Amino acid sequence: MKFMIRPASVILLFLISLSMTAQNVSQWRGPNRDGIYTEAGLLKKWPDAGPKLLWHFDALGDGHTSVAVTGSGIYTSGMINGTGFVFAFDHAGKLLWKKDFGKEWAENWNGTRSTPLVVDDKLYVMSSYWNLVCMNTATGQTIWSVDLEKEYGARNNEWGISENLLYDGNVLYCTPGGKNASLVALDRNTGKMIWKSKGNGNKSAYCSPLLIKLQKRKIIVTMMENAVCGFDAATGQQLWDFEHINDTGVHPNIPAFSNGSIYCTSGYGKGGELLKLAEDGSSVTKVWETKDLDSRTGGVVVLNGRIYGSGDRNKKMFCLDWQTGRQIYSAREMAPATLIANDGLLYVYSESGKVFLAEPGSDSFRIISSFSVPYGANPHWAHLVINDKKLYLRHGTSLMVYDIAAN
């Protein structure tokens, strides 16, 4: 007996197959690690008291991390009595499990630093003391762990390791900053080393690496203690470095890549520079530099040829021209802050404890709405997350989830 498969059935089978093979991924600062989210149907203005609070959880312990949100759950980390824990919630706010991953940072600005990375059924988190752990997302059971200090000579720094892990396919990248292992690539299923790169011998500098996909090569860009560095993602070969020094060796902002160039900025009055990347990724050339936007931990977003970010010593929210570094405009009210973007609007989380929805206009910021954070303790440093028409906000000990759907 012969069966005829209709074209519509073929399409349906293809879509089912595609959905089964698509990865369920959540990483720090959104799908492309650039702070830009792509949700549709969100409120363009919030109620006077802020968007509706759906739920909150107030026993996370100390931490400055964001959340990872996937179809299977919501994940974040916190420190209780000196031990780091990963917390897993369902989408209604029910705590599913809580598992420890080792000693955490209680020396200054206490708490966890690393936002979990989730890829399918595996979760990856790194402690401030270089303990890298892979867990099962359903149970929290440890699949593998690596002591990066013991294995790769990782060196700690003054405020604890704050790296948000990077992956590509079955490869996990991290930055021990060891004398013989600036950057390492691990098999993310086993934790086994694929390669290690000596690099320039700098210590790690709180930065989270960025993967750039060029026509013939993938490169990894990160900021080490004294330089911006580029590595071949396949081999670990350091391709170039560009001197970038401030008073502290603190460079937590992930580099931004657009139109063939890389923008890097640091706080403590340093500011940033735009580096033109060679077509094959083998070198960079400085285009411009400016001290105006000296972001410490808030990150930047790049929209329509403009850079938006908050200064540190220069306590303003800035808009810079991508091509020239020229300051187009600035404003004091929202800074210092972290920020992300969605549909052309900025979502700004100020260190003052207010959250702003702002439109970056042609010549000024227009604040549309704002509300004060009602729960939590300690600094307002976590980066906001948007997922499924919800805004996720971490303030130290508390996680808050808001409904920002337009209808």
VOVEXLO-777543 format. One record per residue (C-alpha): residue number from 1; residue in three letters; x, y, z. Coordinates in steps of 0.001 Angstrom, whole numbers. Last residue first. Layout:
% VOVEXLO-777543
+-----+------+---------+---------+---------+
| seq | type |    east |   north |      up |
+-----+------+---------+---------+---------+
| NUM |  ALA |       X |       Y |       Z |
...
+-----+------+---------+---------+---------+
END
This chain:
% VOVEXLO-777543
+-----+------+---------+---------+---------+
| seq | type |    east |   north |      up |
+-----+------+---------+---------+---------+
| 407 |  ASN |   -2716 |   43558 |   26286 |
| 406 |  ALA |     502 |   45566 |   25977 |
| 405 |  ALA |    2500 |   42988 |   27920 |
| 404 |  ILE |    4843 |   44434 |   30580 |
| 403 |  ASP |    3934 |   42045 |   33400 |
| 402 |  TYR |    6564 |   42360 |   36112 |
| 401 |  VAL |    8750 |   39774 |   37855 |
| 400 |  MET |   10691 |   40674 |   41017 |
| 399 |  LEU |   13710 |   38820 |   42444 |
| 398 |  SER |   14951 |   39770 |   45894 |
| 397 |  THR |   18114 |   39476 |   48009 |
| 396 |  GLY |   20202 |   41826 |   45913 |
| 395 |  HIS |   17782 |   43638 |   43651 |
| 394 |  ARG |   16992 |   41481 |   40631 |
| 393 |  LEU |   14442 |   42622 |   38038 |
| 392 |  TYR |   12789 |   40439 |   35426 |
| 391 |  LEU |   10469 |   42207 |   32967 |
| 390 |  LYS |    7806 |   40014 |   31381 |
| 389 |  LYS |    6468 |   39965 |   27839 |
| 388 |  ASP |    7809 |   36453 |   27192 |
| 387 |  ASN |   11320 |   37395 |   28316 |
| 386 |  ILE |   12952 |   40704 |   29175 |
| 385 |  VAL |   15958 |   40796 |   31530 |
| 384 |  LEU |   17375 |   43669 |   33591 |
| 383 |  HIS |   21054 |   43813 |   34570 |
| 382 |  ALA |   21901 |   43579 |   38265 |
| 381 |  TRP |   23592 |   46508 |   40024 |
| 380 |  HIS |   21083 |   48042 |   42449 |
| 379 |  PRO |   23258 |   47879 |   45563 |
| 378 |  ASN |   22087 |   46277 |   48865 |
| 377 |  ALA |   18586 |   45075 |   49719 |
| 376 |  GLY |   15453 |   43701 |   48090 |
| 375 |  TYR |   11916 |   44842 |   47465 |
| 374 |  PRO |    9920 |   47830 |   46180 |
| 373 |  VAL |   11996 |   49067 |   43215 |
| 372 |  SER |   10750 |   52568 |   42390 |
| 371 |  PHE |    8829 |   53270 |   39197 |
| 370 |  SER |    9412 |   55119 |   35932 |
| 369 |  SER |    7670 |   56115 |   32715 |
| 368 |  ILE |    8260 |   57945 |   29423 |
| 367 |  ILE |   11620 |   59596 |   30056 |
| 366 |  ARG |   12600 |   61350 |   26830 |
| 365 |  PHE |   16354 |   61272 |   26255 |
| 364 |  SER |   17618 |   64097 |   24061 |
| 363 |  ASP |   18608 |   65265 |   20549 |
| 362 |  SER |   17341 |   62694 |   18047 |
| 361 |  GLY |   15371 |   60784 |   20653 |
| 360 |  PRO |   16354 |   57919 |   22916 |
| 359 |  GLU |   12992 |   56927 |   24386 |
| 358 |  ALA |   13021 |   56019 |   28057 |
| 357 |  LEU |   11405 |   53452 |   30337 |
| 356 |  PHE |   12972 |   53971 |   33748 |
| 355 |  VAL |   13542 |   51750 |   36778 |
| 354 |  LYS |   14355 |   53414 |   40081 |
| 353 |  GLY |   16608 |   52180 |   42883 |
| 352 |  SER |   19113 |   55071 |   42859 |
| 351 |  GLU |   21601 |   52752 |   41138 |
| 350 |  SER |   19362 |   53166 |   38105 |
| 349 |  TYR |   17837 |   50348 |   36086 |
| 348 |  VAL |   17215 |   51677 |   32562 |
| 347 |  TYR |   14986 |   50030 |   29981 |
| 346 |  LEU |   15704 |   51873 |   26728 |
| 345 |  LEU |   13232 |   51947 |   23841 |
| 344 |  GLY |   13897 |   51120 |   20165 |
| 343 |  ASP |   11913 |   47888 |   20157 |
| 342 |  ASN |   13740 |   46547 |   23217 |
| 341 |  ALA |   16819 |   47903 |   24965 |
| 340 |  ILE |   19005 |   47149 |   27993 |
| 339 |  LEU |   20471 |   49390 |   30671 |
| 338 |  THR |   22518 |   49434 |   33858 |
| 337 |  ALA |   22630 |   52682 |   35795 |
| 336 |  PRO |   24562 |   55680 |   37085 |
| 335 |  ALA |   22643 |   57642 |   35893 |
| 334 |  MET |   18917 |   58195 |   35236 |
| 333 |  GLU |   18530 |   61919 |   35967 |
| 332 |  ARG |   21823 |   63292 |   34627 |
| 331 |  ALA |   21241 |   63586 |   30885 |
| 330 |  SER |   23509 |   63460 |   27817 |
| 329 |  TYR |   23592 |   64490 |   24162 |
| 328 |  ILE |   25348 |   63903 |   20842 |
| 327 |  GLN |   28749 |   63211 |   22373 |
| 326 |  ARG |   31125 |   62591 |   19468 |
| 325 |  GLY |   32631 |   59093 |   19380 |
| 324 |  THR |   33114 |   59480 |   15609 |
| 323 |  GLN |   31412 |   56552 |   13861 |
| 322 |  TRP |   29286 |   55288 |   16737 |
| 321 |  ASP |   27943 |   58722 |   17700 |
| 320 |  LEU |   27555 |   58938 |   21461 |
| 319 |  CYS |   24424 |   59175 |   23629 |
| 318 |  PHE |   25236 |   59423 |   27310 |
| 317 |  MET |   23458 |   58885 |   30627 |
| 316 |  LYS |   25303 |   61016 |   33142 |
| 315 |  LYS |   27492 |   60534 |   36201 |
| 314 |  ASN |   30874 |   61180 |   34615 |
| 313 |  ARG |   32756 |   59409 |   37380 |
| 312 |  ASP |   30818 |   56290 |   36377 |
| 311 |  GLY |   29022 |   57016 |   33097 |
| 310 |  SER |   25843 |   55436 |   31754 |
| 309 |  GLY |   25372 |   54022 |   28288 |
| 308 |  TYR |   23908 |   54536 |   24846 |
| 307 |  ILE |   25972 |   54198 |   21660 |
| 306 |  ARG |   24507 |   55446 |   18375 |
| 305 |  GLY |   24525 |   54085 |   14844 |
| 304 |  ASN |   20918 |   52968 |   14861 |
| 303 |  LEU |   21058 |   51345 |   18291 |
| 302 |  VAL |   24119 |   50235 |   20252 |
| 301 |  VAL |   23589 |   49236 |   23878 |
| 300 |  VAL |   26028 |   49813 |   26695 |
| 299 |  GLY |   27053 |   48044 |   29905 |
| 298 |  GLY |   26264 |   49150 |   33426 |
| 297 |  THR |   29384 |   47981 |   35274 |
| 296 |  ARG |   31800 |   50944 |   35293 |
| 295 |  SER |   30746 |   53009 |   32266 |
| 294 |  ASP |   33177 |   55804 |   31384 |
| 293 |  LEU |   31154 |   57493 |   28626 |
| 292 |  ASP |   32847 |   60872 |   28199 |
| 291 |  LYS |   36502 |   59740 |   28254 |
| 290 |  THR |   36697 |   59473 |   24463 |
| 289 |  GLU |   38591 |   57395 |   21906 |
| 288 |  TRP |   38594 |   57184 |   18124 |
| 287 |  VAL |   39318 |   54872 |   15162 |
| 286 |  LYS |   41947 |   52612 |   16723 |
| 285 |  THR |   43111 |   49826 |   14412 |
| 284 |  VAL |   42549 |   46119 |   15046 |
| 283 |  SER |   44234 |   42934 |   13857 |
| 282 |  SER |   43712 |   39344 |   12667 |
| 281 |  GLY |   39914 |   39383 |   12485 |
| 280 |  ASP |   39892 |   38446 |    8774 |
| 279 |  GLU |   38192 |   41694 |    7768 |
| 278 |  ALA |   40396 |   43687 |   10117 |
| 277 |  LEU |   38543 |   45043 |   13130 |
| 276 |  LYS |   38218 |   48812 |   13539 |
| 275 |  LEU |   38583 |   49667 |   17224 |
| 274 |  LEU |   36323 |   52224 |   18896 |
| 273 |  GLU |   37584 |   53537 |   22219 |
| 272 |  GLY |   36394 |   53950 |   25774 |
| 271 |  GLY |   36261 |   55938 |   28964 |
| 270 |  LYS |   38958 |   55771 |   31659 |
| 269 |  GLY |   37421 |   57949 |   34384 |
| 268 |  TYR |   37062 |   55159 |   36941 |
| 267 |  GLY |   34907 |   53213 |   34498 |
| 266 |  SER |   35659 |   51159 |   31425 |
| 265 |  THR |   34649 |   51175 |   27741 |
| 264 |  CYS |   35096 |   48963 |   24702 |
| 263 |  TYR |   33644 |   49439 |   21203 |
| 262 |  ILE |   34456 |   46962 |   18436 |
| 261 |  SER |   34150 |   47663 |   14699 |
| 260 |  GLY |   32990 |   45770 |   11599 |
| 259 |  ASN |   29503 |   47269 |   11428 |
| 258 |  SER |   28728 |   46633 |   15086 |
| 257 |  PHE |   30422 |   44906 |   18012 |
| 256 |  ALA |   30077 |   45857 |   21697 |
| 255 |  PRO |   32613 |   44708 |   24300 |
| 254 |  ILE |   31263 |   43289 |   27593 |
| 253 |  ASN |   31611 |   45785 |   30414 |
| 252 |  PRO |   33391 |   44495 |   33535 |
| 251 |  HIS |   36786 |   46213 |   33025 |
| 250 |  VAL |   38440 |   46620 |   36457 |
| 249 |  GLY |   42243 |   46834 |   36274 |
| 248 |  THR |   42014 |   49484 |   38997 |
| 247 |  ASP |   43482 |   52793 |   37836 |
| 246 |  ASN |   42622 |   52301 |   34156 |
| 245 |  ILE |   44413 |   50607 |   31279 |
| 244 |  HIS |   43394 |   49620 |   27740 |
| 243 |  GLU |   46284 |   48571 |   25484 |
| 242 |  PHE |   45158 |   46767 |   22345 |
| 241 |  ASP |   45752 |   43036 |   21915 |
| 240 |  TRP |   45964 |   40892 |   18835 |
| 239 |  LEU |   45427 |   37433 |   17345 |
| 238 |  GLN |   45750 |   35327 |   20481 |
| 237 |  GLN |   45578 |   31742 |   19265 |
| 236 |  GLY |   42792 |   29864 |   21062 |
| 235 |  THR |   42410 |   27379 |   18202 |
| 234 |  ALA |   38809 |   27542 |   16986 |
| 233 |  ALA |   37759 |   30782 |   18688 |
| 232 |  ASP |   40757 |   32727 |   17366 |
| 231 |  PHE |   41459 |   35253 |   20113 |
| 230 |  GLY |   41158 |   39062 |   20373 |
| 229 |  CYS |   42293 |   41030 |   23408 |
| 228 |  VAL |   41429 |   44422 |   24927 |
| 227 |  ALA |   44277 |   45271 |   27253 |
| 226 |  ASN |   45588 |   45912 |   30769 |
| 225 |  GLU |   43698 |   43549 |   33081 |
| 224 |  MET |   42011 |   41539 |   30319 |
| 223 |  MET |   39123 |   42745 |   28207 |
| 222 |  THR |   37401 |   40242 |   25945 |
| 221 |  VAL |   36998 |   39453 |   22264 |
| 220 |  ILE |   36488 |   35951 |   20918 |
| 219 |  ILE |   36897 |   35351 |   17203 |
| 218 |  LYS |   35038 |   33256 |   14662 |
| 217 |  ARG |   36573 |   32969 |   11237 |
| 216 |  LYS |   35846 |   33047 |    7509 |
| 215 |  GLN |   32944 |   35490 |    7161 |
| 214 |  LEU |   33215 |   36825 |   10682 |
| 213 |  LYS |   31286 |   35615 |   13719 |
| 212 |  ILE |   32133 |   37624 |   16834 |
| 211 |  LEU |   31889 |   35905 |   20223 |
| 210 |  LEU |   31966 |   38254 |   23239 |
| 209 |  PRO |   33749 |   37567 |   26527 |
| 208 |  SER |   32471 |   38636 |   29972 |
| 207 |  CYS |   34858 |   41034 |   31738 |
| 206 |  TYR |   35744 |   40930 |   35445 |
| 205 |  ALA |   39423 |   41688 |   34612 |
| 204 |  SER |   41173 |   38332 |   34242 |
| 203 |  LYS |   44893 |   38594 |   34907 |
| 202 |  ASN |   47232 |   39427 |   32062 |
| 201 |  GLY |   49641 |   36847 |   30605 |
| 200 |  ASN |   49300 |   38117 |   27018 |
| 199 |  GLY |   47442 |   35095 |   25697 |
| 198 |  LYS |   48506 |   31748 |   27116 |
| 197 |  SER |   45625 |   30069 |   25318 |
| 196 |  LYS |   44037 |   26802 |   26367 |
| 195 |  TRP |   42428 |   24224 |   24142 |
| 194 |  ILE |   39689 |   21578 |   24113 |
| 193 |  MET |   39777 |   20979 |   27862 |
| 192 |  LYS |   37306 |   18527 |   29378 |
| 191 |  GLY |   34241 |   19946 |   31152 |
| 190 |  THR |   32148 |   16992 |   29957 |
| 189 |  ASN |   29156 |   18320 |   28028 |
| 188 |  ARG |   30478 |   21878 |   27661 |
| 187 |  ASP |   33711 |   20675 |   26083 |
| 186 |  LEU |   36057 |   23361 |   27339 |
| 185 |  ALA |   37792 |   26329 |   25732 |
| 184 |  VAL |   40286 |   28262 |   27835 |
| 183 |  LEU |   41436 |   31891 |   27976 |
| 182 |  SER |   44387 |   33534 |   29703 |
| 181 |  ALA |   45939 |   30158 |   30414 |
| 180 |  ASN |   49708 |   30138 |   30957 |
| 179 |  LYS |   49971 |   32919 |   33524 |
| 178 |  GLY |   46342 |   32285 |   34468 |
| 177 |  GLY |   43643 |   34763 |   33495 |
| 176 |  PRO |   40995 |   32111 |   34067 |
| 175 |  THR |   38846 |   33426 |   31190 |
| 174 |  CYS |   35984 |   31161 |   30146 |
| 173 |  TYR |   34668 |   29539 |   26970 |
| 172 |  LEU |   32219 |   26635 |   26660 |
| 171 |  VAL |   32154 |   24634 |   23427 |
| 170 |  ASN |   29318 |   22338 |   22331 |
| 169 |  GLY |   27736 |   24914 |   20035 |
| 168 |  ASP |   29155 |   28283 |   21033 |
| 167 |  TYR |   29245 |   29188 |   24720 |
| 166 |  LEU |   30095 |   32220 |   26852 |
| 165 |  LEU |   30080 |   32411 |   30658 |
| 164 |  ASN |   29281 |   35535 |   32642 |
| 163 |  GLU |   32490 |   36530 |   34432 |
| 162 |  SER |   32460 |   38229 |   37823 |
| 161 |  ILE |   35452 |   36774 |   39644 |
| 160 |  GLY |   35853 |   38348 |   43057 |
| 159 |  TRP |   36341 |   41964 |   44077 |
| 158 |  GLU |   40118 |   42315 |   44441 |
| 157 |  ASN |   41214 |   39731 |   41907 |
| 156 |  ASN |   41579 |   35989 |   41709 |
| 155 |  ARG |   44160 |   34180 |   39653 |
| 154 |  ALA |   43342 |   31100 |   37592 |
| 153 |  GLY |   46251 |   28657 |   37434 |
| 152 |  TYR |   44570 |   26428 |   34879 |
| 151 |  GLU |   43617 |   23200 |   36649 |
| 150 |  LYS |   43827 |   24228 |   40309 |
| 149 |  GLU |   42474 |   27759 |   39880 |
| 148 |  LEU |   39906 |   26600 |   37331 |
| 147 |  ASP |   38421 |   24025 |   39715 |
| 146 |  VAL |   36228 |   22162 |   37253 |
| 145 |  SER |   32776 |   20676 |   37800 |
| 144 |  TRP |   30636 |   18012 |   36160 |
| 143 |  ILE |   27021 |   16863 |   36002 |
| 142 |  THR |   25943 |   18374 |   39327 |
| 141 |  GLN |   22292 |   17664 |   40099 |
| 140 |  GLY |   20143 |   20795 |   40006 |
| 139 |  THR |   17069 |   18670 |   39299 |
| 138 |  ALA |   15507 |   19736 |   35994 |
| 137 |  THR |   18262 |   22097 |   34859 |
| 136 |  ASN |   21019 |   19502 |   35264 |
| 135 |  MET |   24107 |   21256 |   36569 |
| 134 |  CYS |   27527 |   22238 |   35174 |
| 133 |  VAL |   29879 |   23860 |   37688 |
| 132 |  LEU |   32930 |   26130 |   37353 |
| 131 |  ASN |   34648 |   26845 |   40682 |
| 130 |  TRP |   36827 |   29912 |   40057 |
| 129 |  TYR |   36535 |   31597 |   43472 |
| 128 |  SER |   33775 |   34070 |   42501 |
| 127 |  SER |   31746 |   31029 |   41530 |
| 126 |  MET |   30999 |   30015 |   37968 |
| 125 |  VAL |   27629 |   28811 |   36696 |
| 124 |  TYR |   26555 |   26528 |   33864 |
| 123 |  LEU |   23092 |   25027 |   33419 |
| 122 |  LYS |   22373 |   22019 |   31227 |
| 121 |  ASP |   19055 |   20705 |   29907 |
| 120 |  ASP |   18943 |   22944 |   26823 |
| 119 |  VAL |   21695 |   25560 |   27158 |
| 118 |  VAL |   21412 |   27687 |   30291 |
| 117 |  LEU |   24063 |   30192 |   31387 |
| 116 |  PRO |   23732 |   31182 |   35036 |
| 115 |  THR |   24508 |   34806 |   35966 |
| 114 |  SER |   27923 |   35006 |   37645 |
| 113 |  ARG |   28476 |   37552 |   40431 |
| 112 |  THR |   27259 |   35967 |   43658 |
| 111 |  GLY |   27298 |   37905 |   46903 |
| 110 |  ASN |   29084 |   40366 |   49126 |
| 109 |  TRP |   30188 |   43814 |   48022 |
| 108 |  ASN |   33392 |   43080 |   49912 |
| 107 |  GLU |   34878 |   39907 |   51399 |
| 106 |  ALA |   31870 |   37576 |   51298 |
| 105 |  TRP |   32276 |   36080 |   47792 |
| 104 |  GLU |   31062 |   32520 |   47384 |
| 103 |  LYS |   32137 |   29049 |   48444 |
| 102 |  GLY |   30638 |   26195 |   46485 |
| 101 |  PHE |   27934 |   25291 |   43977 |
| 100 |  ASP |   24886 |   24869 |   46205 |
|  99 |  LYS |   21510 |   23673 |   44920 |
|  98 |  LYS |   18017 |   25155 |   45254 |
|  97 |  TRP |   15017 |   23485 |   43615 |
|  96 |  LEU |   11578 |   24107 |   42167 |
|  95 |  LEU |   10778 |   27418 |   43859 |
|  94 |  LYS |    7308 |   28462 |   42642 |
|  93 |  GLY |    7292 |   31810 |   40865 |
|  92 |  ALA |    4553 |   31160 |   38303 |
|  91 |  HIS |    7130 |   30582 |   35567 |
|  90 |  ASP |    8731 |   27726 |   37502 |
|  89 |  PHE |   11675 |   28581 |   39688 |
|  88 |  ALA |   15286 |   27352 |   39944 |
|  87 |  PHE |   17738 |   28800 |   42484 |
|  86 |  VAL |   21493 |   28267 |   42137 |
|  85 |  PHE |   23343 |   28548 |   45437 |
|  84 |  GLY |   26658 |   30048 |   46552 |
|  83 |  THR |   27851 |   29476 |   50106 |
|  82 |  GLY |   29095 |   32206 |   52470 |
|  81 |  ASN |   26107 |   32102 |   54804 |
|  80 |  ILE |   23669 |   32366 |   51879 |
|  79 |  MET |   24885 |   33537 |   48477 |
|  78 |  GLY |   22670 |   33911 |   45414 |
|  77 |  SER |   22208 |   32576 |   41890 |
|  76 |  THR |   19534 |   32759 |   39193 |
|  75 |  TYR |   17344 |   30454 |   37139 |
|  74 |  ILE |   13851 |   30685 |   35658 |
|  73 |  GLY |   12201 |   27638 |   34134 |
|  72 |  SER |   11755 |   25074 |   31376 |
|  71 |  GLY |   10844 |   27419 |   28539 |
|  70 |  THR |   13927 |   29467 |   29303 |
|  69 |  VAL |   14797 |   32400 |   31571 |
|  68 |  ALA |   18295 |   33080 |   32917 |
|  67 |  VAL |   18239 |   35679 |   35680 |
|  66 |  SER |   20557 |   38558 |   36553 |
|  65 |  THR |   23351 |   38453 |   39090 |
|  64 |  HIS |   24282 |   40909 |   41832 |
|  63 |  GLY |   23968 |   38592 |   44804 |
|  62 |  ASP |   23289 |   38207 |   48498 |
|  61 |  GLY |   20682 |   35729 |   49694 |
|  60 |  LEU |   17887 |   34730 |   47361 |
|  59 |  ALA |   15196 |   34881 |   50033 |
|  58 |  ASP |   12809 |   37554 |   48772 |
|  57 |  PHE |   10896 |   36022 |   45884 |
|  56 |  HIS |    8492 |   38229 |   43934 |
|  55 |  TRP |    5378 |   37752 |   41878 |
|  54 |  LEU |    3261 |   39283 |   39110 |
|  53 |  LEU |    4056 |   42943 |   39781 |
|  52 |  LYS |    1890 |   44962 |   37390 |
|  51 |  PRO |    3800 |   47698 |   35562 |
|  50 |  GLY |    4741 |   50878 |   37441 |
|  49 |  ALA |    2762 |   53018 |   39878 |
|  48 |  ASP |    1923 |   55556 |   37163 |
|  47 |  PRO |     996 |   52789 |   34731 |
|  46 |  TRP |    3710 |   52013 |   32169 |
|  45 |  LYS |    4027 |   53424 |   28662 |
|  44 |  LYS |    4919 |   51694 |   25408 |
|  43 |  LEU |    3719 |   48381 |   26851 |
|  42 |  LEU |    5099 |   45371 |   25039 |
|  41 |  GLY |    3617 |   43589 |   22002 |
|  40 |  ALA |    6826 |   42383 |   20368 |
|  39 |  GLU |    9990 |   41091 |   22066 |
|  38 |  THR |   13356 |   41565 |   20388 |
|  37 |  TYR |   15864 |   42109 |   23185 |
|  36 |  ILE |   19085 |   44116 |   22908 |
|  35 |  GLY |   21601 |   43988 |   25777 |
|  34 |  ASP |   24422 |   42914 |   23453 |
|  33 |  ARG |   24924 |   39323 |   24631 |
|  32 |  ASN |   23364 |   38115 |   21336 |
|  31 |  PRO |   20300 |   36368 |   22786 |
|  30 |  GLY |   20099 |   38596 |   25857 |
|  29 |  ARG |   22356 |   40344 |   28310 |
|  28 |  TRP |   23545 |   37153 |   30070 |
|  27 |  GLN |   22542 |   33875 |   28458 |
|  26 |  SER |   19390 |   31856 |   27931 |
|  25 |  VAL |   19079 |   28916 |   25582 |
|  24 |  ASN |   16481 |   26285 |   24689 |
|  23 |  GLN |   18090 |   24969 |   21539 |
|  22 |  ALA |   16070 |   24160 |   18442 |
|  21 |  THR |   16185 |   20446 |   17541 |
|  20 |  MET |   12626 |   19572 |   18562 |
|  19 |  SER |   11243 |   22816 |   17128 |
|  18 |  LEU |   12901 |   22132 |   13783 |
|  17 |  SER |   11548 |   18581 |   13636 |
|  16 |  ILE |    8030 |   19830 |   14358 |
|  15 |  LEU |    8423 |   22527 |   11707 |
|  14 |  PHE |    9643 |   19999 |    9155 |
|  13 |  LEU |    6791 |   17600 |    9921 |
|  12 |  LEU |    4289 |   20422 |    9446 |
|  11 |  ILE |    5873 |   21463 |    6153 |
|  10 |  VAL |    5753 |   17872 |    4874 |
|   9 |  SER |    2131 |   17580 |    5977 |
|   8 |  ALA |    1232 |   20738 |    4036 |
|   7 |  PRO |    2904 |   19278 |     935 |
|   6 |  ARG |     721 |   16149 |    1107 |
|   5 |  ILE |    2291 |   12820 |    1935 |
|   4 |  MET |     895 |   10062 |    -284 |
|   3 |  PHE |     849 |    6551 |    1110 |
|   2 |  LYS |    1343 |    3435 |    -972 |
|   1 |  MET |       0 |       0 |       0 |
+-----+------+---------+---------+---------+
END
